[in-house]
Amino acid sequence: MVLTAASAARAKESDRPFLAYLASWSEVTTQAPAETLLARLPGYFTHVALGFVKPDLAYSGNLDLSGTGLAFPYSGAVLKGAIAELKARHPSVRVLLAVGGWGYFGWDARDFRALAQLVRDLGADGVDLDYETADAGCVRKPEGGIACADDPRSIAVLADLRAALPRPFVISVAAWSVGAYGEGRFASAEPRFGPFVGMMRAMLKAPEAQGIDLVSIMSYDAGPTYSPEEAFRAYRSLWRGPLALGIAVMPSEAGGPRFTIDRTARLLIQVMADPKAGAMLYGLGLVPPGPTSPDNPDYRSLSLAICVTLERPGCDQPVP
């Protein structure tokens, strides 16, 4: 096969990141790795993040998931088999363990040595760092700009994680919706106030950010005045690497428009002038209330819409 300039350009575009979270509690109950949702995923996802692991997990080996925070309805041995099945079918897909998330706030007692062992035991490719706290303590300084009480800890968490999992292990970062706001041209971006406005700025500006491979924006659940496109621009001002715009399956509890099929495509098209732009989906296995339709899409239809819009290869592969 001769690789023409047009096909080469298309191949390059197909490298856009498409990270999807798999909610462990929504997996199918089975003892056969090949029957899991994870093992049967199509190959157009670049990363699959398994949620969620506690930062202060208890794990001593033997694939015992009971103290990790993961809620799969099957054993660690089945999970390891499912990861192996997926990677055998689609070797380029990177499987990550998502650590943190809302309610898992044990960062001061973090055990990344145990986390690294779990990653290796499962045959995963790295970690998605979902650094969330009950209150990041971000305030506007009198002289201007943002300072957050959590800044030193967030940077230390990233440094410790990369030390525990050196490259080629992958580290992606799930970035809070308004985490890049509060300074410069984004000082007045809506919503302007709250303890999380600007919480990611220090981490992404620190030297430790060189240890990050991908940033995905949780561009949802921030209220009706929030603009995912503006959030993308704010994060791009801090981070030059692969950057994924987050799309949520479930309706926002904070209000604001749904991610319909049409809105999802329009939002992604607006950021695709950036060659390193992509998408994140939260999450696989989640189904919104009511009949599924283009205005009330489930994870399957949103996955397909994102795949087609990003021009990823293999969009004809069904999502189970």
N, C-alpha and C positions, 0 to 999 in steps of 0.2 A: 504494500500500500504506500503510495506517495503522499507525504504530508505537505499539502499546499499551504500557502501563506494564510489563506482564510481558515483552513482547519486548524492550523497552529494557533491562530488568534483565538479560535473558539475553545481549543483545549486549555489555553491560558485562562480564559474567562471562567472555564468550568472549575478552576481551582478556588473559586470563591468559597469561603467557609460556610458550611451549613451545619450548625451544632443543634442537636435535639436532646432535650432532657427526657429520660425515661423515669416516670414516677414508679418507684419500686412497689408501692402499695397497690398499683393498678395492674400489675403483671398477672398473667394467667397462672392458675394453680396446676402444677404438673411436676412430675418427677423425671420427665424426659427433656434434656436440654434443647433438642431440636424443635420441641413444641412451644418453647417460650416465645413471647413477642420479640424479645431481644434477638434471638437467633434468626428469626424470620424477617428482620428488617431489610429493606432494599439497600443497595450500595450507594445511593446518591447522597446520603448523609456523610459529611466529612468527619464528624465527631458525634459520639453518643455519650451523654453524661448521666450516670446512674445516681439518682438522688434518694436519700441523702445520708452522708456519713457524719457522725459527730466529730468535732475537732478533738474532743477529749474521749475518743472511743476507747473501748477495752477490747483488745485483740491480741491473743497470744499464739495464734497459729491454728492449724488444722481446719482452716476454712469455716471456723465458727463465727457466724454473723450476729450472734445474739447480743453482743455488746457494742455493735458498730453504729447502730442507728438505722441501718438499712432495713426495709420492711418487705423484702421479697417473700412471697408465699411458698418458697422452696429453699433448699439448703444451699450452703456455699459451694458444695460440690456441683450442684446443678447450675449455679450461676457461672462457675468457672467453665463448665462444659458449654453453656450458652454463648459465652464470650468466644470460646474457641470455635464454635460452629459459625458464628457471625464472621469472624476473621478468616476462616477457611473459605467462606463464600465470597467475602469482600475484603481482601487483605489491606486495602488502603484506609478503611474506616478505623478511626482511633477511638477506643473505649476508655472513658475517664470515670473516676469516682468523684462525684460532686460532694465536697466537704463544706459543711456549714449550712446556710439557709436559715429561714426564719424559725426561731425557737432553739436552734442549736448554737448557743452563745458561749460555749466553754473554751474560748480562745486562750485564756490564761493558763488553763490546764491542758493545753494541746499536747498531743502525743504523735508527732509526725513520724517518729521511728516506727510506731505500730501501723500508722497509715501506709507508710512505704512498704512494710512487709505485706499488708493486705493487697496493695496494688500488685506486687510481684507474685504473691500466691495465686491471685485470680487470673494472672496473665493480662492485666489491663495495661494501658499505655501511658497513664498519668492521672492527673487530678484537675478537676475544675474547682477553683477557689471561689466559694460564694460567701464572702466576708460580710456578714450581717450582724448587727448588734441591736439591742433594745433602744439605744440612744447613742448616736455617734458623737453627740456633743458639739456640733458645728455651730459656730457663731460668726457674725460679721465683726471684724476688727474695727476699732474707731478710725484707724488710718486707711481703712479699705481692705478688701480681700476677705478671705475665709480662713478660720483656724478651727480645727476639730480636735477634741480631747482624745479621740481614738487614733490620731495620725501616727504616733510612734508605734503603737501596737500593730496597726494594719501593715506597716512596713516591715516590722519584725516578723510577723506571720508569713509574709511573702518570702522573706529571706530564709526563714527556717524551712519552709516548704521546698524551696529550690535546693537547699543544702541536703535535704533528705532524699530528694528525687532529682539528681543531676540529669542534664540532657544525655541521651535522647528522650527521656521521659518528657511528656507534654504537660505544661501548666497553662490552663486557660483561666480567665478571671471573669466572673459574673459581676458586672458593674451596676451599681444602684442607679435607678432612673434619673435622679437629679444630682448624681454624685460629681458631675463635671461642671455644675453651675456655680455661680457666686462671684466670679471675677471677670475682669476685662469685658469683652463684648457680650458675655453671658451673665453679667452681674444682675441683670433684670429679667432673665429668662423665668418663665412661669412653670410651676409655682416657686415663688422667690424665697419663701421662709420655711423654716423647719430644721430639726436637728440633723437631717441627712443631706442638706444642700451643700455640695462641695466635698462630701466625705471621701471621694476617690481621688481628689486632686493630688494630695501629698504622695500617695502610693505611686501614681502614674508618672509623677515628676521626679521620683527618687531614682538613684542609680540601680536600686534593686529591681526596677521595672524591666531591666534588660533580661531578667529571667522569665518574662511572660511571653507566651507564644501566640495567644489569641485573647481578645477582649470581646465579650458579648454584653450588650446593654439590655438591662431589664426595663425596656421602654414601655412599661405598662403599670397599672395600679398606682398612678400618680395624680389622678383627678382629671376633671374635664378641661382644664387650661393647659395641660401638658402636651407638648409637641414632640413626637418621636424623632422627626427630622431635625429639630433644633438640638435635641439631645445627641444625635449622631454627630452634628457639627461640633458640639462642645467637646465630645470625647475625641474627635479627630484632632482638635487643637492640642490635645495632650498626648495622644498615642498615634504613632505612625504605622503600626503593624496591622494585621488582619483585624477587622472590626465588624461585628455582627449586630444587626438590629433585631431586637427581641420582639417576637410575636406570641401573644398569649391565646390559648384555646378558650379558657374560661372567662366569663364576663368579669369586668373589674369591680371589686367591692368598693372602690373609691370613686366610681362614676367615670364618665367619659365614653366615647364611642367604642363599639365592638370591633374586633379584627375580623371583618367580613372578608370574603374572597377578594372582592373588588378593592377594598381599602388596603389589604395586605399587598396586593400587586402594585397599587399606586405608590405606597410608601417605599417599597423596595426599588421600584423604577427610579424614584427621586434620588436615591443614594447610590445607584449603580454607576454613575459617572466616576465614582471612586473605584479604581481597579481592585482595591483590597476590601471592598464592602461585601458583606454577606448577610446571613440571617441566622437567628436562633429561634427555636420553637420550644415553648413550654406549654404542655409537654405531651409526649407520647403516652397513650393510654387514657388521657383525660377526655371526657365527653361532656359538653355543656348541656344544661337542662333544655328540654323541648325537642321538637323534631329537627333533625339535621337538614340544613339548607345552605345556599350560598351566603345568606345573611346570618346563619347560626351554624358555622362550620365546625366539624369535629377535627380531631388531630389528623385523620387520614386526608381529608380534603384540603386542609391547610398545608400539610406536607407536600401534596401534589402541586398546589398553587405556588408554593415557595420554590420547589424544584424547577418548575416551568419558567418562572420569572427570572431565576438566577441562571437559567440555561445550563443546569447541571445535566450530565449524561444519565440515562437510565430512568427517566421519569415515567416510563411505562411499567416499571416494576411496582406492584401493589404493596401498600402498607397493610399489614395484618390487623 
